């Protein structure tokens, strides 16, 4: 009708109104295809509202509204699939982090440190002590502060060389926290981090050791140094994959600076492998900045929302909104 009026050079208020509606429909049709193809939830939500305002219904808009009705978890899984399809690594990581947060919100109780499957029973831990007069005391203190070196690893490390490294690591922790006298405690942080860089299978063990030493520590200043060491380690290397959920739940419940611990841990997890531990002066600077009371909250650079990558949709998708994905499986880190 508008085209006919334009052909006849006929113009009135109704023609102007209908022309605007026609142009808006064309615009929304294209926008809905673009938003849906790139699976951009923000744009999809806005398009859904705009289409509803003019009672516009199309196959693409119907499909768009169907996806918006999904739970956050199910929507994110598909959004990750699309991000991988497009090659948007930043978006994929940000969404994988959010998906993990949702999962841990639901199953937090499953990841108490004491439930970590690589922990031996206290009885088995004590049994590894060859000579002792009180094996029950050793068992009871397995995951509590100790002023003495450990006789074996706290986790199941099957290689004798790694168990030896674990015992060295705990001595470094004792020294850094000033639970054992050492002339330059800060240097032990560098040594400990380098140990974990050189021996990836030692990383979960070291986190467990620090958590042990923090529990029921009787000296406030030394305990605070334990939190310093925990933050340093989180900023330098992630734990083994089987311990990462346990560590995150522990960090969630750590109290002050909790979000900063998690932020630096995620930066370390997704930021690439470090080859060298920071020197003592850099460690001191990091600790000072991390525990700045004026900045108690933190967010990983990988959790920050950035403009998403987009691609043009193919003819197949123009013809049918069912051709939204290319069959790529979701793969999460």
C-alpha positions, 0 to 999 in steps of 0.5 A: 500500500505504501509503495502504491501511494509513493508510485502515485505521489499520494501523501497524507498522515496515514501514509506517513504513519504506515511508512514509518511502521513498514520501515520499522518492521524491516529494521526489526526483522534485520536486527532480530536476525543479527541479534539471534545469529550472534546470540547477543542476549542484550540485543535479543532482549531489546529486540523482543521488547521492540517487536512486542511493542508493534505486535511484530511476529516472525519465525526469527523473533519467535525463536529469539523469544524461545531462547530468552525463556531459557534458564540462565545456565542453559542460555549460557551453554548455548552462548558459549557454543556460539562464542566458540563458533565465532572465535570469541575467546574473551566471551567464551571465558567470561561465560565459562566463569559465570557458568562455573559460578552458577554451578558452585552456587548450587553445589557448594556443600560438595566442595568442603576442603575435607571432602577433597578426594586426594586427602588421605584419612587422618589415620592414614596420614599419621601412619606415615610417621615412622617414629612417634609416641602419639599417633592420634595427636598427629592424626588430629592435627593433620589439617590444623596449624603446626609449628613442626614440619610435616613428615609426608605430603597432605595429599596423595602424591605418589612420586617420592620426589614430589613428596620430598618437594612437598616437605620442602614446600611446607618448610617454606610456608613455615618460614614465610609465615614466621612460624619458623625463624628465617632471616629473609622470610619474603624470599621464601615466597619466591622459592615456594612459587617457583617450586609450584611453577616447576612442579605443577603436580605440587600446586594443589598440595601447596594450597592445602598446606597453606589452608592447614596452616591458617586453621586455628593459627594462634598468632594473628600476625603470622596468620595474616602472613599466611593470607598474604602467601595465599594471595600470592599463590593465587596470583601466580598459579592455579591449583590442579583441575581436581582441586579448583572448585574446592579452592574457590569455595574456600576463597568465597568463605574467607571473608575480607578480600574474598573477591580479590583472591578469586579475581587474581586466581582467575587471572592466573588460570586464564592468563597463561603459564608463568615461567618465573616467580616474582622477585621479593620486592615485587612480592612486597608490592603485590601484598601491599596493593592487594591488602589495601583496605580502600579497595576491598573488592576485585574482579578478574579481567576475564570476567569484565564484559567487553564488546562481543565479536559478531559475524554476518549470518548465512543465507541458510539462517536467513531462510530458517532460524533453526540453522543457528548453530554449526554443530560445534560442541560446547567445550569449557575450561 
